[in-house]
Amino acid sequence: MKVREIFELMGGRPYIMRLTDLQPARLSLMATKNHIPSHWVRLFIALRPELDWTYLLDSDSPKYAEIRANSFIRDLRAQRMREAEKPRVAEMEP
């Protein structure tokens, strides 16, 4: 599991602390042990389905297959992936 990368992609530790009410020591422990409890992983997947969770979790674990297969999560992932592919107006201007 790529805990530090997950934290970064989720918006950083300060954002995760505000979101989850976890203390810095708890996040440090997760990073040190390189493990995030499954209930937090499920929340992170639901919030950021567009991330490559197979890569971030180092597996295609059936443990999280149900949430990744959820139709709402799949649709949200597809929508965000399409949005990420659209060129932004500022990028198009010289």
Secondary structure, DSSP 8 states (H G I E B T S, - for coil): --HHHHHHHTT-HHHHHHHH---HHHHHHHHHHT---HHHHHHHHHH-TTS-HHHHTTS--GGGHHHHH-HHHHHHHHHHHHHHHS--HHHH--
